[in-house]
Amino acid sequence: VQLVESGGGLVQTGGSLRLSCAASGFSFDDYVIGWFRQAPGKEREGISCIYNNNGESYYADSVKGRFTISSDNAKNTVYLQMNGLKAEDTGVYYCARDWACSPARMVGGFDRADYWGQGTQVTVSS
């Protein structure tokens, strides 16, 4: 199983980034992909997740209306489109493989996920 994040970078407040999570080594449709982030001095925060078989998704309140998660099953890739970025969105973003996608799962920061990637840094300058 491998999850590889990409697309992070430095952006100004109000800008946009699109993160990608390329998955391999498992049956993509059978799992959920979740995104969580980790900022220095802050707790891990689950921000979004998606069922790859039907596209059902959830968002944390902190990103709702600004971030959009999508899944391309032909490419085994999940995207996180981030618009209206704020300084508090700064952190390392990880994607993780999980079995369920729900608000409860996000509260735990996907701490029950069995695999996650190496992370990609997002820095929003004010």
C-alpha positions in Angstrom: 0.0 0.0 0.0 1.3 3.4 -0.9 -0.1 6.9 -0.6 1.8 9.8 -2.1 0.8 13.4 -1.5 1.8 16.3 -3.7 0.8 19.8 -4.6 1.8 21.7 -1.5 3.6 24.9 -1.5 3.8 28.5 -0.4 0.8 30.7 -1.2 -0.6 34.1 -0.1 -3.7 34.5 1.9 -6.7 34.1 -0.3 -4.9 31.9 -2.7 -5.5 28.4 -3.9 -3.7 25.0 -4.0 -4.7 21.6 -5.2 -3.3 18.7 -3.3 -3.2 15.2 -4.8 -3.1 11.8 -3.1 -2.0 9.0 -5.5 -2.9 5.6 -4.1 -1.6 2.2 -5.1 -1.4 -1.3 -3.9 -5.0 -1.8 -2.9 -8.5 -1.8 -4.3 -9.2 1.9 -4.4 -13.0 1.7 -4.6 -13.2 -0.4 -1.3 -11.7 2.3 0.9 -12.1 5.9 2.1 -9.4 8.5 1.7 -9.2 11.1 4.3 -7.1 14.2 4.6 -5.7 15.5 7.9 -3.2 18.2 8.7 -0.7 18.8 11.4 0.6 22.2 12.4 3.4 22.9 14.9 2.0 23.1 18.4 -1.5 22.1 17.3 -3.4 18.8 17.4 -3.8 16.7 14.3 -7.0 17.8 12.5 -9.1 15.8 10.2 -10.4 18.0 7.4 -12.1 16.0 4.8 -12.8 12.5 3.5 -14.5 10.7 0.6 -15.9 7.3 -0.1 -14.2 6.3 -3.4 -17.0 4.1 -4.5 -19.8 6.7 -4.4 -18.2 10.1 -3.8 -19.9 10.7 -0.5 -17.8 13.2 1.4 -17.6 15.2 4.6 -15.7 18.3 5.6 -14.6 19.8 8.9 -16.3 23.1 9.7 -13.0 24.9 9.5 -12.7 24.2 5.8 -16.4 23.8 4.7 -17.2 26.0 1.7 -13.5 26.6 0.9 -12.1 23.1 0.3 -13.5 20.5 -2.2 -12.5 16.8 -2.1 -12.9 14.7 -5.2 -11.9 11.2 -6.4 -10.7 10.1 -9.8 -11.1 6.3 -9.7 -9.5 5.8 -13.1 -6.3 7.3 -11.7 -6.6 6.1 -8.1 -6.1 9.6 -7.0 -8.0 11.9 -4.6 -7.7 15.6 -4.9 -8.2 18.4 -2.3 -8.9 21.7 -3.9 -8.2 24.4 -1.4 -9.5 27.9 -2.1 -9.6 31.0 0.1 -6.6 29.9 2.0 -5.9 31.4 5.4 -2.8 31.6 7.6 -4.4 29.0 9.9 -4.5 26.5 7.1 -0.7 26.2 7.3 0.6 22.8 8.1 1.7 19.4 6.7 -1.2 17.7 4.9 -1.5 14.0 4.9 -3.9 11.6 3.1 -4.8 8.4 4.8 -6.6 5.1 4.0 -9.6 4.4 6.2 -12.8 2.3 6.2 -15.2 5.0 7.1 -15.8 8.6 6.3 -17.8 10.6 8.8 -17.7 13.6 11.1 -16.7 11.3 14.0 -13.8 9.9 11.9 -12.6 13.5 11.3 -12.7 14.4 14.9 -10.2 11.7 15.6 -7.9 13.0 12.8 -8.2 9.6 11.1 -6.3 8.1 14.0 -7.8 4.7 13.0 -6.4 4.9 9.5 -4.0 2.1 8.7 -1.8 3.8 6.0 -0.9 7.4 5.3 1.5 9.2 3.1 4.6 11.2 3.9 2.8 14.5 3.8 3.1 17.7 1.8 3.8 21.1 3.3 1.3 24.0 2.9 2.3 27.4 3.9 0.0 30.4 3.7 1.6 33.7 4.2 -0.4 36.6 5.6 
